[in-house]
Amino acid sequence: MGKIYNYRSVMKNQITFLMLLFCMSSFAAAQDIKLDQRPAETGEWGYRPGDGAAIRSNPPGFSWRPQKGLNWEIECADDESFEKVNYQIEGLMFNVHCPSKVFKTGRYYWRYRGRDKDGRQTKWSETRTFSIPVDAVEMPMPGREELLSRVPKKHPRLFVRPENMEHLRELARGELQGQYNRLAAQCEKLLKNTPSTEEPVKYAKDIERGSEQWREIWWGNREKVIAALNSAATLGFTWLLDGEEKYGIEAKRLLLECARWDPKGSTGYRYNDEAGMPYAYYFSRTYSFINALLSEEERQLCREVMRVRGNEMYNHLCPRHLWQPYASHSNRAWHFLGEVAVAFHGEIEEADDWLWFAMNVFFNVYPVWSDDDGGWHEGSSYWVSYLDRFTWWADVMKAAMGINAYEKPYFSQIGYYAMYLMPPGKVGGGFGDQTAGKRSSNFAGLMTTVAGQAQNGYWQWWVEQNGGIRDSGGYIGFIRGAQKRVVAREPIDLPSSRLFKGTGQAFLNSDLTDASNSVQVVFKSSPFGTQSHGYEANNSFLLWGYGKRLLIRSGRRDIYGSAHHKGWMWSTRSTNCIQVNGWGQGRRKAEAQGEIPAMQSSPSMDVVVGEAGAAYEYPEGDGSPLERFTRAVIFVKPELVVVYDRLVAKEPSTYEYWLHAINEIAVKGQHDIRVRNDDAVCDIDFLTPTELKFEQTNQYDPNPRPRIELREWHLTASTQQKRKQMEFVTLYRVHRIESDVPREAELEKIVGGYALKVRLSNGEFAALLPTDDSALLDSLGLQSTGAIIACRTNANGSKETISLGETSDISAKPAGEERVLAGPEVKKNTVFPDEMNLFDGESLGQWRITPFGTQGKVFVEDGKILLEMGNDMTGVTWDGPLVRMNYEIELEAMRVEGNDFFCGLTFPVKDDNCTFVVGGWGGTLVGLSCLDYNDAYNNETARFIKFDTGKWYPIRVRVTDDKIAAWIEDKKIVDVVTTERTISVRAEVELSRPLGISTWRTTGAVRNIRLRRL
């Protein structure tokens, strides 16, 4: 018995030990759920909001790296310790999230963590910060149940709601009768010439992908789908509108016959997405339009077909597209899936998941090729193609769910891309695939839509200058015809040039209103790199003169990815750019990035600077042969373009400067080169380096396929000696052939750089061009420390100066017509008197209108400066001498109209700047922006005071070594110690630096502006 007892005891101990081991391993496993926090890689959306980001939409869209098998939790707090959590949500199925509530303005900390199906959690992620400014657009995303509840229970659901149909029928009998008649005529033609519903063929087994035969089937099947199903949708909507039975019957026949095609066959999404995508949305529209004509058996057939097709799309897109959203076709497919989801909501079990995914894409990820300024990386052709189709989804979202796409920052600015790139009458659509032959009128359709949807008068004016409103045509055109008309607004108060910084393109125009009377420079240096359809090299430029293409990007896409497309068009040598030892930038790579770190504009001059050294690569692809490639373009409107290039290589190298034109380039020598297109001419002068070798050809390497007969001319100017450091200074004089323009120019090598002097038709231009970022340049009456300074002197003696750094114009007068436009770090050496009147009550003097972009008018009347209401800001910036510390500035300000700040006084504080906001946040907020990055609403200086419209308020600001104080009507409002504090301004008022006055969506007036030393 003892042995048995001992045996059982041992077994019991072993079982206990094993159980303990199991528990310990389970506990260890719980601790082993690691959070994948690797930085975002190329092609990934990234962690958003990025650390320190200022968010333009309120609330922000959150994004983090996905991890299989986890759902997610987010926390936001006011403090880094998360003691006061003000937003928390868990159980998120996607790695993106947009809250359904608006956040208060201010600074936030956020983090996330994951949880698996057994309830085990990861640790919290690293903490990131973001801030929400007061002007952020409020655009919360409705929760899932709320969103789905908005979709109509009955049909139609796409573009229109059932309750809207009677109104549309009334319009068809009334003011939209003309459009209805065209729609009916289109249906009659379809009945006489019905499209084929024979299922398209699949590729032959031995067909070569990308060949001409493959291309015919690939694109041909798409066209067959559209012919059949868009015809069905047109007939179906017209039946819905007028009840004409024959239209409904034919729509039903086309729908049901196409429903019998193999959903994973020749028109399947994964087999041929160019055919599968239009099948999905045109089929869904027809189904929703004629739903009442279908039997339950027929509806079920349609549901089965679209369940297969929808799931195939969803499984391909979700969740991958939320983290890797740059796939070009997928950027259309997600909202086409959204249309399917709305049409089959409540009828296909998975449809609600499809819709929730699509809306998460819109709120958190889309659009990807853009910036908040309205820029588009992939070029104008893909812009109009992709965004035109997106506007369908915008219509669907608004009708089905009450979501207004044009509240998003990008969409609120979208039309400025076409306005600045394509002034009325222009030919040539800039950078990007398939843009060379585009005319401004080609974009009038999309611009009509976005002008109407956003109710933007500037865009409407542009439409009217390009032939007038373009009806979208068909049923969509009829539906859009019911929206409110937009009043056109001529852009005479807009600057003629504009930077789209996030996409790295600058559009410099001498005339924004008429391409035939304008010279235009388009410059690119993009943080998107050379990826996708925006593959042209960074620091390249294009030039137009009086509506004619002069210097171009070359080649013609014969088919995507062909030898010519990849070998020539994706290479640096196809653009007006520079190669190093025959090497160029990374081809079609996101890593081949550039940037535009600086741009300054005025009515008569623009200066833009790009940096693209890191975009280059050795043939083996390991690193860049360059330490820097800085290209500055100075546009002296309209006749002179100066291109200044600074290249520093890692080893002695040769350099090849490429130029391209549609006609042969006349080369008589490096100082006498001419490009001509009809009556437009560009004379080119390579001032430095000397002894360049020129070669020209009209052949490509490789040439396009034989069906492309295009031949353009390519000029290379090559250096003969190898050098690590090289500068090019090149002049481009644009004029009409009959014009007699001066050719005189002098370039002198000075300590730290070059001094350039050029004669103009009505004056003179001078510039200092640095070769050393720290050297003092002193010549031609100008001084600069390591930065470009450019000065235009007109025939009447007036001057205008643009500088990009710590500069001064030592020939400047303390008053008069001269204007000095300087960057934020400008310090002037002019001696400042103890007290100075900054406004004489008669003219702006040394104040200039701040180029916010959509500012109201600014003028002087009755002894005051009137700043009319802008969208959003209007202001003036001081270009005269300045004191940065130990001074007082005083003025009187009045709110004339509006309910936001009528005086935003931006002033210098040592090397920084701050703004005293008077009357913000609905009309009452007063305070300093910013202290420790917190704006006036979110720091201790915030006060709330009622201001009467039409009343003058004396305002005084004092800046000393350790304090900022401010008074309104002799009452001290601000008294704050600034030692060990970070002083800054909000991004919106950067252009007001170093001293400026601005208003926000309000008309204000100022007078009696004085500054005195303490």
C-alpha positions, 0 to 999 in steps of 0.5 A, spaced: 500 500 500 505 504 501 508 503 494 501 505 491 500 511 495 507 514 493 506 512 486 499 516 487 503 522 490 508 522 485 503 523 480 499 528 483 505 532 484 507 531 477 500 533 475 500 539 479 507 541 476 504 541 469 498 545 471 502 550 474 507 550 468 501 550 463 498 556 467 505 560 467 506 558 459 499 561 458 501 567 462 507 568 458 503 567 452 499 573 454 505 577 455 507 575 448 502 578 444 507 583 441 504 590 438 507 591 431 510 598 431 514 598 425 515 605 421 510 605 415 514 603 409 513 605 402 506 604 399 503 604 406 498 609 409 502 610 415 501 612 423 496 618 423 495 623 425 503 623 425 506 626 431 505 633 432 500 634 426 495 639 425 489 636 423 485 640 418 478 635 419 475 635 426 475 629 428 481 626 425 482 620 422 486 615 426 491 609 422 496 604 425 499 598 422 494 592 422 496 586 425 492 579 424 487 576 429 487 583 433 481 588 434 483 595 437 482 600 442 484 607 442 485 613 447 485 620 446 487 625 452 489 632 454 496 629 458 501 624 456 500 620 462 492 619 460 490 621 467 484 624 463 482 620 457 477 624 453 475 619 448 476 612 448 473 606 444 474 599 443 472 593 439 474 596 432 475 591 427 479 595 422 486 599 423 483 605 422 478 609 425 474 616 425 470 618 431 463 620 431 464 626 435 467 633 434 473 634 439 474 641 442 480 645 439 487 644 442 492 639 443 491 631 444 495 625 446 493 618 442 495 611 443 492 604 441 492 597 443 490 590 440 486 585 443 485 577 440 479 573 441 481 570 447 481 577 450 489 578 451 492 585 450 498 588 447 501 593 451 499 600 449 503 603 443 507 609 443 504 616 444 503 621 439 500 628 439 496 632 434 492 638 435 486 641 432 486 648 430 479 652 431 478 652 423 478 645 422 472 642 418 467 639 423 466 632 419 465 626 424 463 619 421 457 616 423 457 610 427 455 603 423 448 603 425 447 610 424 450 610 418 446 604 415 440 607 418 440 612 413 440 608 407 433 608 404 429 601 405 426 602 398 429 603 391 431 607 388 437 608 393 443 610 388 443 618 386 436 619 388 431 617 394 424 614 393 421 621 396 425 625 391 422 622 385 416 626 384 420 632 385 424 630 379 418 628 375 416 635 376 422 638 373 422 633 367 415 636 366 418 643 367 425 647 367 429 640 366 424 638 360 430 639 355 434 635 359 429 630 359 427 630 352 435 628 351 435 623 355 428 620 352 432 621 345 438 617 348 433 611 350 429 611 343 436 610 340 438 604 344 431 601 342 433 602 335 440 599 336 440 595 342 447 593 345 450 586 345 449 582 351 453 576 348 458 575 354 465 577 352 471 572 351 477 571 355 484 571 353 487 566 349 492 561 353 498 563 349 497 571 349 502 575 351 500 580 357 501 587 354 501 585 347 496 589 342 492 583 342 491 582 349 490 590 350 484 589 345 481 584 349 482 587 356 480 594 354 475 591 349 471 587 354 470 594 358 467 597 353 462 591 352 460 592 359 459 599 359 455 599 352 450 593 355 449 595 362 450 603 362 444 603 357 440 598 361 441 604 367 439 609 362 433 606 360 431 604 367 432 611 370 428 614 364 423 609 366 423 611 373 422 618 371 416 617 366 414 610 366 415 609 359 414 601 359 418 599 353 424 603 357 423 599 363 422 592 359 429 593 355 432 595 361 430 589 365 432 584 359 439 587 358 440 586 366 438 579 366 442 577 360 448 580 363 446 577 370 447 570 366 455 572 365 460 568 369 461 572 375 468 570 375 469 569 368 472 575 362 468 580 366 470 578 373 473 583 378 480 579 379 480 577 372 479 583 368 478 589 373 477 594 368 471 590 366 469 588 373 468 595 376 463 598 371 459 591 371 459 592 378 456 599 379 452 599 372 449 593 374 447 595 381 444 602 378 440 598 374 437 594 379 436 599 384 432 603 378 428 598 376 427 594 382 419 594 382 419 591 375 423 585 377 420 579 380 422 576 387 426 570 383 429 575 378 431 579 384 434 573 387 438 572 381 441 579 381 443 578 388 447 572 387 451 575 382 452 581 385 454 577 392 459 573 388 462 579 385 462 584 391 465 579 395 471 578 390 472 585 390 471 586 398 476 580 399 481 583 395 480 590 398 479 589 405 483 590 409 489 591 405 487 597 402 486 601 409 494 600 410 496 600 403 492 605 399 496 607 393 494 601 388 491 605 382 485 601 380 483 600 388 483 607 389 476 607 384 474 600 386 472 601 393 467 606 392 464 602 386 464 597 391 460 602 395 455 603 390 454 595 390 453 595 397 448 601 397 444 598 392 444 591 396 443 593 403 439 589 407 438 584 401 445 581 401 448 579 408 455 582 406 453 588 403 453 592 410 460 590 411 462 592 404 459 599 405 462 600 412 469 598 409 467 603 403 465 609 408 472 607 412 476 608 406 473 615 405 473 618 412 480 615 414 484 614 407 481 617 401 484 621 397 491 618 397 494 622 391 493 629 394 494 634 399 489 639 403 491 645 398 487 641 392 494 638 389 494 631 385 500 627 384 498 623 378 497 628 373 491 632 370 489 626 366 488 621 372 485 627 376 479 628 371 478 620 370 479 618 377 475 624 380 470 624 375 468 617 377 469 619 385 463 625 384 458 619 382 460 616 389 459 623 392 452 624 389 451 617 392 453 618 399 449 625 399 443 622 397 443 615 401 447 617 407 447 625 408 455 625 407 457 631 404 464 630 401 466 637 399 467 638 407 473 635 406 479 639 406 482 636 399 475 637 396 474 644 398 480 646 394 479 641 389 478 646 383 484 650 384 488 645 381 485 646 374 484 653 375 492 654 376 495 649 372 490 650 366 488 657 365 482 658 360 485 656 353 491 652 355 493 646 351 498 641 355 496 638 362 502 638 365 506 632 368 503 625 369 501 620 364 497 622 358 496 629 359 500 632 353 494 633 348 489 635 354 486 642 353 483 646 359 476 645 356 477 637 357 476 639 365 470 643 364 466 637 365 469 635 372 469 643 374 462 644 373 461 638 377 465 640 383 463 648 382 456 646 383 457 641 389 462 645 393 458 652 390 465 655 389 464 661 384 471 662 382 471 655 379 464 656 376 467 662 373 473 658 370 467 653 367 464 659 364 471 661 360 472 654 358 465 654 354 460 654 359 457 649 364 458 641 361 452 637 362 454 630 365 449 627 360 444 622 361 441 620 368 446 623 372 446 630 368 439 630 369 439 629 377 445 634 377 441 639 373 436 640 379 442 642 384 442 650 386 446 654 380 453 657 382 454 665 381 461 666 378 466 670 381 472 672 377 479 671 380 481 678 380 483 678 387 487 671 387 494 671 386 496 668 379 501 663 382 500 657 387 504 652 390 501 645 392 506 643 397 504 636 399 504 634 392 510 638 390 508 642 384 508 649 383 504 653 378 507 660 376 502 664 371 503 671 369 496 671 367 491 666 371 485 668 366 487 667 359 493 662 357 493 666 350 496 672 354 500 668 359 507 665 360 507 659 365 512 655 368 510 648 372 515 646 377 515 639 380 519 636 386 514 631 390 514 628 396 510 622 393 517 621 389 516 618 382 511 613 383 505 611 379 502 615 374 506 622 376 513 619 374 516 625 372 523 627 375 523 631 381 526 638 380 524 638 372 520 644 369 515 645 363 514 652 360 508 655 356 508 661 352 502 665 350 498 658 350 503 654 346 508 649 349 515 650 349 519 646 353 515 639 354 516 632 358 517 628 352 514 621 349 507 618 348 505 612 352 503 606 347 501 602 352 502 602 360 509 599 362 511 598 354 519 598 353 518 606 351 514 607 357 518 604 362 525 605 358 524 613 356 518 616 359 520 613 366 527 616 366 530 623 368 532 624 361 525 625 358 524 631 362 527 638 363 532 636 368 539 634 369 543 627 369 549 625 373 554 621 369 548 619 365 544 616 371 538 619 373 532 618 379 529 612 381 524 610 376 517 610 378 519 609 385 516 612 392 523 613 395 525 617 389 523 623 393 523 631 392 520 637 396 519 644 395 522 647 401 520 655 399 516 659 395 515 666 395 510 670 390 508 677 388 504 680 382 510 681 378 515 675 381 515 668 383 521 664 386 520 657 388 526 652 390 526 644 390 531 639 393 531 632 389 538 630 391 536 624 394 531 622 388 537 619 384 540 612 384 546 609 382 545 604 376 545 598 382 540 602 386 544 603 392 544 610 394 544 616 391 550 619 387 548 626 389 549 630 396 544 635 393 541 638 387 537 644 389 534 648 383 531 655 384 526 657 379 525 665 378 520 667 374 520 675 372 513 676 369 512 675 364 518 675 360 524 672 364 525 665 367 532 664 371 533 657 373 539 656 378 542 649 379 546 647 385 549 640 384 554 636 389 556 629 387 559 624 392 565 623 387 567 628 381 562 627 375 559 629 369 552 633 368 547 632 362 542 638 362 536 635 358 531 640 354 525 637 350 521 641 345 516 639 340 520 642 334 527 642 332 531 647 337 536 652 334 542 652 337 548 657 335 552 656 341 550 656 348 548 663 349 544 663 343 539 657 343 532 658 341 525 654 341 519 656 337 512 654 337 508 658 332 509 665 334 511 663 341 519 663 342 523 662 348 531 664 347 535 660 352 542 662 354 547 658 358 551 663 362 555 658 366 558 653 366 562 654 360 564 649 354 558 645 354 557 640 349 550 640 345 547 634 342 540 634 339 536 628 336 528 627 335 529 619 336 527 616 343 531 610 347 527 606 346 522 609 341 514 607 342 511 602 338 510 603 330 503 606 331 505 612 335 508 616 329 510 622 334 517 625 334 519 630 339 526 634 339 531 632 345 537 637 347 543 635 351 548 640 354 553 636 357 559 638 361 566 636 359 570 636 366 568 632 372 567 636 378 564 634 385 560 641 385 557 644 379 552 650 378 548 652 372 545 659 371 540 659 365 536 664 362 529 663 358 526 669 355 519 668 353 516 672 348 512 673 341 516 672 335 515 679 333 517 682 339 524 685 340 526 683 347 533 685 350 539 680 350 544 683 355 545 679 361 551 679 366 553 673 371 559 675 376 562 670 380 563 673 387 565 671 394 560 665 396 556 665 389 554 669 383 551 676 382 546 676 376 544 682 372 539 682 366 536 687 362 528 687 361 524 690 356 521 695 362 527 695 367 532 691 370 533 684 374 538 683 379 539 677 383 544 674 388 545 666 387 549 663 393 554 657 392 555 657 400 549 657 405 553 661 410 557 666 406 555 673 406 553 675 399 554 683 397 553 685 390 549 690 386 546 693 392 544 687 395 546 683 401 544 676 403 547 670 407 547 664 404 540 665 400 537 667 394 535 675 393 532 677 387 530 684 385 526 687 379 527 695 378 522 697 373 523 703 368 519 708 373 524 706 378 520 702 383 523 696 386 520 689 388 524 684 392 523 677 394 528 674 398 528 667 401 532 667 407 536 672 412 537 678 407 537 685 406 536 690 400 541 695 402 539 700 397 532 700 400 528 706 402 525 707 408 518 709 404 516 709 397 514 704 392 519 699 393 516 692 396 520 687 400 517 680 400 521 676 405 521 669 408 519 668 415 526 669 417 528 675 414 532 680 418 533 687 415 539 691 417 535 698 416 536 702 422 529 703 425 527 710 429 525 710 436 518 711 433 515 710 427 508 711 424 507 705 419 501 707 416 500 714 413 492 714 412 493 715 404 496 708 401 498 702 403 506 704 403 510 698 405 504 694 407 503 688 402 497 684 401 498 677 404 497 672 399 493 667 403 490 665 396 482 666 397 483 673 401 478 678 400 479 685 397 484 690 401 484 698 400 485 704 403 479 709 404 477 715 409 484 714 413 483 706 414 485 700 411 479 695 410 480 688 409 474 685 406 471 678 408 476 672 405 475 665 405 478 664 410 483 670 411 485 677 409 491 681 411 497 685 410 504 684 411 509 689 413 515 689 408 519 695 411 524 696 417 523 692 423 524 691 431 524 684 434 524 686 441 523 691 446 518 695 443 510 697 443 506 697 437 499 700 437 493 701 432 485 701 432 481 696 429 474 695 428 469 689 426 465 691 420 462 685 418 462 678 420 463 674 427 470 672 427 477 675 429 477 682 426 484 683 428 490 678 428 496 682 430 502 678 428 508 680 431 516 679 432 519 676 438 526 675 438 527 670 432 520 667 433 513 670 432 506 670 436 499 673 434 494 677 438 487 674 436 482 679 437 475 677 437 476 670 435 472 663 436 465 666 434 467 673 435 469 674 443 476 670 444 482 674 445 489 671 447 496 669 444 497 664 439 501 660 440 504 659 447 508 652 448 504 650 441 497 652 444 493 657 441 489 662 444 483 658 445 487 653 449 492 657 453 492 661 459 491 668 456 484 666 453 479 671 455 472 672 452 470 679 451 464 682 447 465 687 441 461 691 438 460 692 430 462 698 427 466 701 434 473 702 434 478 699 439 485 701 441 489 695 441 497 695 444 502 690 444 508 690 448 514 685 447 520 685 452 526 681 454 521 676 458 514 678 457 508 679 452 503 684 455 497 687 451 491 692 452 484 693 449 481 700 451 487 701 456 485 695 460 491 690 460 488 683 457 495 679 457 501 679 461 505 673 460 512 671 462 515 668 456 522 666 459 522 658 457 516 658 453 516 656 446 513 662 442 510 660 435 504 662 430 499 658 427 500 655 420 494 659 417 498 666 419 505 664 417 504 669 411 503 674 416 510 674 419 514 677 421 509 683 422 502 683 419 494 684 421 489 679 418 482 677 419 478 671 419 472 670 415 470 677 417 471 684 414 475 689 419 479 695 418 485 698 422 488 705 422 493 709 426 498 704 426 505 706 430 511 702 433 516 705 438 522 702 441 522 701 449 
